[in-house]
Structures are given as C-alpha cells and as structure tokens.
Amino acid sequence: MATPVVNHLSSLSRLPGILILSVYAACASATPAEHIFDAVVSKNPGETSTASYPTISEALAAAPQNSDEPFVIYLPAGRYTEKVLISKPNIHLAGAGRDKTIIRYGDYAGMPAPGAEPGSDVTMGTFATATLTVEAKDFLAQDLTIENSFDFLASDALPRDHPQKVNGTQAVALETGLGSDRSAFRNVRLLGYQDTLFVQGGRSYFLDSVIEGNVDFIFGAGQALFENSDIVTRPRGTERANVGYVTAPSTNISNEFGLVFLNCRLLKKEGVPAGSSPLGRPWHPTTRFPDGRYADPDAIGAAVFINSYMDDHIPADGWASMRGTSRDGTKSTVFTPESARFFEYRSYGPGAADNTQRRQLSNEEAEKYTRERIMAGWEPAF
C-alpha cells in the first residue's frame, strides 16, 4: 500500500492527469444580493424585491420552460417538506447553508401507490420515492440538504414477523433520472438509509458534499463523480454483522465509467461495526427482454475509489456478491465482485487493504481517471 496521505486533497497531485479542484468553504458565505436570484421561496410573498413563492414547486412553475440561461431559486434557512420534480433545464437551487436549508419528504417503496384501491397490494416502488428528482439537463444545487425522512430505523428494529414491520424500506433522497444530464452538486448533504442516492442516468458531479446511508445507498447506472466528499455509513435498527453496502452500480457495459470517488472519505456513524460495510456489490436490475424477464447481463457495474480514506467498517475483502433474477424467476443467479468493474487506487486508513479480492488500478490505468474523461468533456461550473 502507498504511504497514508494526511492531506487527502494534496494526494491527487501525485497522479498525472488528474485535475485538482479548488477547495471550497464547508459553509455557505453570506447571502448574495437579491438581484442575482430569479425567485425566492418565502412564506411571506412580497417581503423581498425578488419574485417570491410560498413553495419550491410554485417557484419551479414560474421558471421558463426551455431556457438556455440559469433560473436561480434561493431557499432561505428552514425545512421544506416537499416532493420536488425538476422537469425544466437550467434550474439552480441555492440554499442558505448545508445544515440550514433542508428539503425533506418521507415516501418509501412499500407504501401504497397514489391512487391505489384501498386494501390493494400496489405499492409505490423504489423509483418513485425520491424527495427530489431531476429529469432535465443542467441542474445545479448547492448549500443545502436533501433528505428522505422515512423512519427506516424504527421499522428495521422490529422483529421480522411484527405486523408493523415495513416490507419495502427503500427510500430515495435524490434521483438523477433518465432525462437528466450534467447535474452538479456542491456542498450538499444527502440523508437517507437504504437507497439514498439513485443515479439512474446522465452525468452528475458531487463536490465537497456528504452522502449518508447504509444499504446500497449510492446506486444506479448513471455516470457520477464524487470529489472531496464524505461517504458516511449509518447504523441499522438492530445490531448485525453486515450493515449494508456503500454502492450498488448497474453501469451498462457500453459506458467506461460508473461511480468514481476521488479524494473522498468513507466514514461511519456510531454503532456501525468494524468490517460491516463492503464497498459495493454488482446490481443487475431485473429487466424485461423479448425472451423473458431476468437480470440484465449488460449491467456490468463500475465503481472505483481513488486516493480515498476508509474507516474500519470497510471489510478486508472489500466487495460483496449480489443475487439477480434468473430466467426461471428465482433469485438463484449470483453475481460476484470479479464479474463487475470494481477497483481501487491508493486507498488508505484502517479499512484499506491490498489483496486479491481488492483489485488495484495500475499507475497507467489511474491516469485515465481525469475529470474531463469521466465527465466526457463537461466542465461543472460553480
């Protein structure tokens, strides 16, 4: 292993071709002048000279349908209990600070689907649970928190046969959907437990941010770059040897990059045991094909950690297997870490290891992981 890096920003300077970003302050600066905003969300419309709206959704409705220029919405400090859909391009959400502006909602996969007949077993499903869903290009959010407030821990703590135990605890905070691309996030916190961040499609970039969860909490087929960010594993409702998995990528084989972590820290909350949280497992979504419904064979997940600190909750083996749907409808197919594109380079900390289960990039391979190549020429602008 390489010598542990004390300053996880400076470590990138040793990698030719990897671009180092400027260090941004962890907290938002003073609120900019009103005139730079196109809208302000306020419960007291008219208290500012900028157009104000009582909810985020109403501010979004006022945005142009297809603008080439950013439409900037300012969210003052406070909690916004809304389910938000970004369906127009060039929307920017600016908060008052990562811990001051909080967008939250509590949908979960097992709850009854909207409009379902009473007593029916039609549920919402994971993909509809997101607190904030991006389905348009060039979205930007900074200085705020996006949270799925479903009480995962309460259900997780109940015995398996308890009548109030939830079946379907997946609860997404942020989803970058198939209609999204070039989604940028700076100084944001994503809070959830199972399936916190769903990068379903497009390119997304996370800088100086915090993502918290436990089971497959960063997952999907999109291309996402995480830089100088904290990836935090949260505890379960009961003590257990396996808390969950940091990632579950389903990257299509046609895409070179999937989930890439540069200069990040993999941390844990109190109550998370040592060796309990593998770096990831390969997700092959059950997909309908002309010859049947089974695990997508082309979803060859890609997850790479470069120059990242790892606490002791990361096990020595690093990665884990995952079951997928076989052609007979059972979950008998097992996809191993070796079948996916899982790699590391210069990991350090108590959870780092160098063995045959944890494949390492060569110096030459690591040089390919530049922001320009990962983001396919897109330069995120903050």
RODO-2510 file (C-alpha; in nm, 4 decimals, decimal comma):
residues 382
     n   res          X          Y          Z
     1     m     0,0000     0,0000     0,0000
     2     a     0,1042     0,3583    -0,0528
     3     t     0,2086     0,5683     0,2418
     4     p    -0,1057     0,7054     0,4157
     5     v    -0,1934     1,0517     0,2915
     6     v    -0,2556     1,3100     0,5625
     7     n    -0,3967     1,5770     0,3348
     8     h    -0,6413     1,3996     0,1087
     9     l    -0,6532     1,6965    -0,1280
    10     s    -0,2794     1,7122    -0,1883
    11     s    -0,2616     1,3402    -0,2633
    12     l    -0,4047     1,3907    -0,6111
    13     s    -0,1022     1,5919    -0,7114
    14     r     0,0871     1,2638    -0,7334
    15     l    -0,1392     1,1370    -1,0080
    16     p    -0,0509     1,2703    -1,3534
    17     g    -0,3572     1,3796    -1,5468
    18     i    -0,5951     1,4114    -1,2525
    19     l    -0,7228     1,7649    -1,2193
    20     i    -0,7294     1,9181    -0,8733
    21     l    -1,0238     2,1412    -0,7875
    22     s    -1,0080     2,4435    -0,5636
    23     v    -1,1029     2,3965    -0,2014
    24     y    -1,4376     2,5483    -0,1182
    25     a    -1,5529     2,6557     0,2260
    26     a    -1,7639     2,3985     0,4088
    27     c    -2,0305     2,6528     0,4922
    28     a    -2,2114     2,8987     0,2700
    29     s    -2,0928     3,2560     0,2692
    30     a    -2,3181     3,5500     0,3388
    31     t    -2,6374     3,5550     0,1358
    32     p    -2,5655     3,7201    -0,2016
    33     a    -2,7560     4,0259    -0,3132
    34     e    -3,1152     3,9601    -0,4086
    35     h    -3,0755     4,0629    -0,7700
    36     i    -2,8761     3,7506    -0,8573
    37     f    -3,1823     3,5350    -0,7832
    38     d    -3,4768     3,4884    -1,0157
    39     a    -3,7040     3,3662    -0,7361
    40     v    -3,7105     3,3287    -0,3594
    41     v    -3,9172     3,0738    -0,1689
    42     s    -4,0836     3,2621     0,1148
    43     k    -4,3929     3,2151     0,3272
    44     n    -4,4340     3,5920     0,3153
    45     p    -4,4535     3,6876    -0,0521
    46     g    -4,3578     4,0467    -0,1164
    47     e    -4,1082     4,0770     0,1676
    48     t    -3,8255     4,0850    -0,0875
    49     s    -3,7909     4,2715    -0,4154
    50     t    -3,7228     3,9394    -0,5911
    51     a    -4,0281     3,7426    -0,7053
    52     s    -4,1251     3,5153    -0,4158
    53     y    -4,3313     3,1979    -0,3938
    54     p    -4,4604     3,0007    -0,0933
    55     t    -4,3251     2,6634    -0,2136
    56     i    -4,0390     2,5284    -0,4212
    57     s    -4,2869     2,3730    -0,6654
    58     e    -4,4530     2,7092    -0,7284
    59     a    -4,1174     2,8740    -0,7868
    60     l    -4,0306     2,5986    -1,0359
    61     a    -4,3613     2,6502    -1,2148
    62     a    -4,2620     3,0136    -1,2729
    63     a    -3,9350     2,9164    -1,4448
    64     p    -3,9103     2,9301    -1,8258
    65     q    -3,9918     2,6018    -1,9961
    66     n    -3,6747     2,5769    -2,2074
    67     s    -3,4235     2,8427    -2,1090
    68     d    -3,0561     2,8414    -2,2046
    69     e    -2,9819     3,0603    -1,9016
    70     p    -2,9896     2,9532    -1,5356
    71     f    -3,3075     3,0210    -1,3387
    72     v    -3,1821     3,0600    -0,9814
    73     i    -3,4156     2,9918    -0,6890
    74     y    -3,2994     3,0912    -0,3409
    75     l    -3,4141     2,8827    -0,0444
    76     p    -3,3665     3,0669     0,2871
    77     a    -3,2849     2,8711     0,6012
    78     g    -3,5653     2,6347     0,7043
    79     r    -3,7285     2,2986     0,6388
    80     y    -3,9164     2,2493     0,3132
    81     t    -4,1453     1,9463     0,3307
    82     e    -4,1952     1,8929    -0,0403
    83     k    -4,1572     1,6300    -0,3059
    84     v    -3,9740     1,8161    -0,5811
    85     l    -3,9526     1,7380    -0,9540
    86     i    -3,7042     1,9232    -1,1735
    87     s    -3,8542     1,8962    -1,5226
    88     k    -3,7085     2,2115    -1,6820
    89     p    -3,3460     2,2669    -1,7859
    90     n    -3,1065     2,5090    -1,6193
    91     i    -3,2717     2,5184    -1,2781
    92     h    -3,0394     2,6172    -0,9926
    93     l    -3,1328     2,5783    -0,6249
    94     a    -2,9251     2,7830    -0,3801
    95     g    -2,9644     2,7265    -0,0075
    96     a    -2,8534     2,9303     0,2926
    97     g    -2,6131     2,6583     0,4077
    98     r    -2,5830     2,2805     0,4061
    99     d    -2,7266     2,2468     0,7556
   100     k    -2,9648     2,5410     0,7306
   101     t    -3,1759     2,4699     0,4215
   102     i    -3,3371     2,1236     0,4276
   103     i    -3,5681     1,9747     0,1647
   104     r    -3,7337     1,6624     0,3055
   105     y    -4,0095     1,4119     0,2319
   106     g    -4,0853     1,0609     0,3574
   107     d    -4,2014     0,8310     0,0770
   108     y    -4,0804     0,4696     0,0815
   109     a    -4,1066     0,1755    -0,1580
   110     g    -4,3612    -0,0273     0,0413
   111     m    -4,6193     0,2463     0,0894
   112     p    -4,9448     0,2280    -0,1121
   113     a    -4,9127     0,3788    -0,4581
   114     p    -5,1020     0,7032    -0,5166
   115     g    -5,4499     0,6233    -0,6438
   116     a    -5,4294     0,2559    -0,5484
   117     e    -5,7523     0,0920    -0,4394
   118     p    -5,7849     0,0628    -0,0592
   119     g    -5,6566    -0,2751     0,0537
   120     s    -5,4689    -0,3421    -0,2702
   121     d    -5,1073    -0,4535    -0,2665
   122     v    -4,9969    -0,1975    -0,5284
   123     t    -4,7047    -0,0106    -0,3754
   124     m    -4,5042     0,2929    -0,4743
   125     g    -4,1811     0,1096    -0,5573
   126     t    -3,8284     0,2403    -0,5090
   127     f    -3,8025     0,4610    -0,8173
   128     a    -4,0983     0,6823    -0,7188
   129     t    -3,9817     0,7578    -0,3650
   130     a    -3,7272     1,0341    -0,4245
   131     t    -3,7610     1,3573    -0,2327
   132     l    -3,6008     1,5421    -0,5247
   133     t    -3,5988     1,4009    -0,8772
   134     v    -3,4029     1,5568    -1,1625
   135     e    -3,5456     1,4878    -1,5092
   136     a    -3,3865     1,7739    -1,7036
   137     k    -3,0420     1,8896    -1,8053
   138     d    -2,8030     2,1321    -1,6364
   139     f    -2,9474     2,1240    -1,2863
   140     l    -2,7381     2,2673    -1,0043
   141     a    -2,7860     2,2607    -0,6263
   142     q    -2,5598     2,3980    -0,3561
   143     d    -2,5534     2,4769     0,0145
   144     l    -2,8499     2,2626     0,1179
   145     t    -2,9651     1,9200     0,2403
   146     i    -3,1939     1,6766     0,0589
   147     e    -3,3415     1,4171     0,2936
   148     n    -3,5733     1,1203     0,2762
   149     s    -3,7291     1,1311     0,6237
   150     f    -3,8842     0,7811     0,6216
   151     d    -3,8205     0,6251     0,9646
   152     f    -3,6105     0,3342     0,8428
   153     l    -3,4621     0,2632     1,1845
   154     a    -3,7994     0,2164     1,3556
   155     s    -3,9104    -0,0467     1,1044
   156     d    -3,5676    -0,2086     1,0872
   157     a    -3,5679    -0,2591     1,4646
   158     l    -3,8915    -0,4626     1,4604
   159     p    -3,8927    -0,8450     1,4540
   160     r    -3,9413    -0,9989     1,1103
   161     d    -4,2973    -1,1127     1,1879
   162     h    -4,4111    -0,7894     1,3527
   163     p    -4,7352    -0,6607     1,1921
   164     q    -4,5970    -0,3049     1,1691
   165     k    -4,2705    -0,4005     1,0033
   166     v    -4,2449    -0,2364     0,6621
   167     n    -4,1863    -0,4517     0,3554
   168     g    -4,0072    -0,2191     0,1179
   169     t    -3,7821     0,0192     0,3108
   170     q    -3,6041     0,1640     0,0074
   171     a    -3,6370     0,5419     0,0334
   172     v    -3,4506     0,7673    -0,2107
   173     a    -3,3447     1,1212    -0,1207
   174     l    -3,2102     1,2279    -0,4626
   175     e    -3,2658     1,0728    -0,8043
   176     t    -3,0928     1,1846    -1,1207
   177     g    -3,3326     1,0316    -1,3704
   178     l    -3,3057     0,9175    -1,7302
   179     g    -3,3926     1,2671    -1,8547
   180     s    -3,1128     1,4281    -1,6565
   181     d    -2,7579     1,5152    -1,7601
   182     r    -2,4868     1,7485    -1,6309
   183     s    -2,6329     1,7639    -1,2779
   184     a    -2,3966     1,9426    -1,0382
   185     f    -2,3998     1,9462    -0,6574
   186     r    -2,1696     2,1459    -0,4322
   187     n    -2,1766     2,1481    -0,0528
   188     v    -2,4920     1,9381    -0,0316
   189     r    -2,5881     1,6688     0,2185
   190     l    -2,7977     1,3710     0,1098
   191     l    -2,9656     1,1921     0,4005
   192     g    -3,1323     0,8521     0,3941
   193     y    -3,0725     0,4899     0,4813
   194     q    -3,1488     0,2371     0,2069
   195     d    -3,1007     0,3742    -0,1480
   196     t    -3,0216     0,7349    -0,0533
   197     l    -2,8834     0,8377    -0,3935
   198     f    -3,0135     0,6893    -0,7187
   199     v    -2,8004     0,7937    -1,0151
   200     q    -3,0300     0,6425    -1,2730
   201     g    -2,8994     0,8234    -1,5786
   202     g    -2,6863     1,1030    -1,7191
   203     r    -2,3729     1,2590    -1,5765
   204     s    -2,3626     1,4030    -1,2263
   205     y    -2,0903     1,5642    -1,0191
   206     f    -2,0671     1,5985    -0,6405
   207     l    -1,8103     1,8300    -0,4808
   208     d    -1,7458     1,8933    -0,1088
   209     s    -2,0614     1,7041    -0,0192
   210     v    -2,1856     1,4468     0,2326
   211     i    -2,3881     1,1353     0,1442
   212     e    -2,5252     0,9226     0,4282
   213     g    -2,6986     0,5846     0,4239
   214     n    -2,6451     0,2138     0,4824
   215     v    -2,7914    -0,0342     0,2287
   216     d    -2,6834     0,0187    -0,1361
   217     f    -2,7012     0,3879    -0,0613
   218     i    -2,5298     0,5038    -0,3814
   219     f    -2,6676     0,3037    -0,6730
   220     g    -2,7669     0,3094    -1,0380
   221     a    -2,6428     0,3126    -1,3966
   222     g    -2,5517     0,6787    -1,4355
   223     q    -2,2031     0,8268    -1,4515
   224     a    -2,1230     1,0068    -1,1258
   225     l    -1,8040     1,1662    -0,9982
   226     f    -1,7670     1,2304    -0,6250
   227     e    -1,4783     1,4552    -0,5272
   228     n    -1,3562     1,5694    -0,1842
   229     s    -1,6750     1,4311    -0,0297
   230     d    -1,7673     1,2277     0,2780
   231     i    -1,9478     0,8983     0,2208
   232     v    -2,0958     0,8083     0,5600
   233     t    -2,2391     0,4708     0,6625
   234     r    -2,5243     0,4913     0,9154
   235     p    -2,6232     0,2144     1,1611
   236     r    -2,9131    -0,0292     1,1304
   237     g    -3,2111    -0,0604     1,3647
   238     t    -3,0607    -0,3692     1,5274
   239     e    -2,7059    -0,4896     1,5782
   240     r    -2,5830    -0,7041     1,2907
   241     a    -2,2542    -0,8114     1,1393
   242     n    -2,3461    -0,6709     0,7969
   243     v    -2,4829    -0,3176     0,7966
   244     g    -2,5122    -0,2745     0,4223
   245     y    -2,3191    -0,1792     0,1088
   246     v    -2,1791     0,1574     0,0093
   247     t    -2,2542     0,1208    -0,3634
   248     a    -2,4613    -0,0932    -0,5987
   249     p    -2,3763     0,0169    -0,9532
   250     s    -2,5614    -0,1151    -1,2582
   251     t    -2,3423     0,0571    -1,5191
   252     n    -2,4044    -0,0575    -1,8745
   253     i    -2,1042    -0,2240    -2,0316
   254     s    -2,1037     0,0426    -2,3053
   255     n    -2,0048     0,3096    -2,0506
   256     e    -1,6406     0,3225    -1,9405
   257     f    -1,7153     0,4977    -1,6115
   258     g    -1,9830     0,4471    -1,3491
   259     l    -1,9347     0,5632    -0,9882
   260     v    -1,5946     0,7258    -0,9332
   261     f    -1,4725     0,8528    -0,5947
   262     l    -1,1683     1,0849    -0,5940
   263     n    -1,0162     1,2105    -0,2692
   264     c    -1,3165     1,1062    -0,0643
   265     r    -1,3509     0,9841     0,2936
   266     l    -1,5518     0,6726     0,3768
   267     l    -1,6650     0,7326     0,7328
   268     k    -1,9083     0,5692     0,9751
   269     k    -2,1557     0,6804     1,2383
   270     e    -2,1516     0,5478     1,5930
   271     g    -2,2987     0,1980     1,6079
   272     v    -2,1545     0,0764     1,2776
   273     p    -1,9290    -0,2257     1,3492
   274     a    -1,5869    -0,2866     1,2010
   275     g    -1,5862    -0,4898     0,8804
   276     s    -1,9608    -0,4479     0,8290
   277     s    -1,9928    -0,2430     0,5079
   278     p    -1,8440    -0,3650     0,1775
   279     l    -1,7543    -0,1026    -0,0810
   280     g    -2,0203    -0,2317    -0,3162
   281     r    -2,1966    -0,5180    -0,4877
   282     p    -2,2939    -0,5647    -0,8548
   283     w    -2,6592    -0,4820    -0,9238
   284     h    -2,8107    -0,6398    -1,2351
   285     p    -3,1657    -0,4952    -1,2459
   286     t    -3,4430    -0,7332    -1,3383
   287     t    -3,5333    -0,6306    -1,6942
   288     r    -3,7906    -0,7439    -1,9494
   289     f    -3,6365    -0,8783    -2,2705
   290     p    -3,8031    -1,0396    -2,5775
   291     d    -3,7164    -1,3838    -2,4389
   292     g    -3,8153    -1,3228    -2,0796
   293     r    -3,7651    -1,1198    -1,7635
   294     y    -3,4323    -1,1618    -1,5873
   295     a    -3,1196    -0,9831    -1,4584
   296     d    -2,9697    -0,7512    -1,7178
   297     p    -2,6477    -0,9236    -1,8365
   298     d    -2,5088    -0,5955    -1,9730
   299     a    -2,5253    -0,4155    -1,6377
   300     i    -2,1578    -0,4629    -1,5586
   301     g    -2,1348    -0,2280    -1,2623
   302     a    -1,8369     0,0075    -1,2328
   303     a    -1,7225     0,1567    -0,9011
   304     v    -1,3722     0,2934    -0,8447
   305     f    -1,2182     0,4526    -0,5345
   306     i    -0,9037     0,6614    -0,5841
   307     n    -0,6954     0,8189    -0,3047
   308     s    -0,9784     0,7733    -0,0567
   309     y    -0,9654     0,7290     0,3201
   310     m    -1,1516     0,4245     0,4545
   311     d    -1,2512     0,3721     0,8168
   312     d    -1,2592     0,0240     0,9698
   313     h    -1,6200    -0,0510     0,8678
   314     i    -1,4838    -0,1462     0,5236
   315     p    -1,4003    -0,5208     0,5413
   316     a    -1,0724    -0,6747     0,4317
   317     d    -1,2376    -0,8411     0,1295
   318     g    -1,3640    -0,5019     0,0159
   319     w    -1,6560    -0,6053    -0,2029
   320     a    -1,9554    -0,8438    -0,1975
   321     s    -2,1684    -1,0566    -0,4309
   322     m    -2,5330    -0,9909    -0,5181
   323     r    -2,8141    -1,2143    -0,6336
   324     g    -3,0076    -1,1476    -0,9523
   325     t    -3,3205    -1,2807    -1,1179
   326     s    -3,2684    -1,5971    -1,3188
   327     r    -3,4678    -1,6859    -1,6289
   328     d    -3,6899    -1,9118    -1,4184
   329     g    -3,7878    -1,6175    -1,1984
   330     t    -3,5876    -1,7233    -0,8936
   331     k    -3,3062    -1,5239    -0,7368
   332     s    -3,0590    -1,8044    -0,7920
   333     t    -2,8080    -1,6197    -1,0102
   334     v    -2,5098    -1,4878    -0,8115
   335     f    -2,3005    -1,2024    -0,9487
   336     t    -1,9560    -1,1851    -0,7901
   337     p    -1,7351    -0,8752    -0,7464
   338     e    -1,4956    -1,0216    -1,0031
   339     s    -1,7725    -1,0069    -1,2645
   340     a    -1,8004    -0,6294    -1,2156
   341     r    -1,5615    -0,3396    -1,2714
   342     f    -1,4621    -0,2797    -0,9094
   343     f    -1,1201    -0,1221    -0,8458
   344     e    -0,9201     0,0904    -0,6035
   345     y    -0,6077     0,3000    -0,6172
   346     r    -0,4100     0,4194    -0,3154
   347     s    -0,6831     0,3671    -0,0585
   348     y    -0,5636     0,4414     0,2942
   349     g    -0,6876     0,4213     0,6519
   350     p    -0,7871     0,1283     0,8775
   351     g    -1,0309    -0,0088     0,6187
   352     a    -0,7787    -0,0165     0,3353
   353     a    -0,6197    -0,3428     0,2201
   354     d    -0,4321    -0,4762    -0,0775
   355     n    -0,5193    -0,8377    -0,1587
   356     t    -0,6534    -1,0496    -0,4433
   357     q    -1,0145    -0,9632    -0,3539
   358     r    -0,9451    -0,5900    -0,3795
   359     r    -0,8206    -0,5276    -0,7309
   360     q    -0,5946    -0,2261    -0,7751
   361     l    -0,5534     0,0052    -1,0729
   362     s    -0,2047     0,0381    -1,2139
   363     n    -0,0459     0,3836    -1,2330
   364     e    -0,1181     0,3879    -1,6044
   365     e    -0,4830     0,2934    -1,5521
   366     a    -0,5273     0,5542    -1,2765
   367     e    -0,4077     0,8298    -1,5100
   368     k    -0,7225     0,7760    -1,7196
   369     y    -0,9436     0,8906    -1,4334
   370     t    -0,9422     1,2619    -1,5086
   371     r    -1,2478     1,4764    -1,4538
   372     e    -1,2500     1,5610    -1,8265
   373     r    -1,2671     1,1928    -1,9271
   374     i    -1,5068     1,0827    -1,6532
   375     m    -1,7467     1,3655    -1,7312
   376     a    -1,6957     1,3251    -2,1084
   377     g    -1,5833     1,6842    -2,1619
   378     w    -1,8409     1,8505    -1,9362
   379     e    -1,6862     2,1092    -1,7034
   380     p    -1,9110     2,1679    -1,3984
   381     a    -1,9252     2,5391    -1,3157
   382     f    -1,9995     2,6649    -0,9660
***
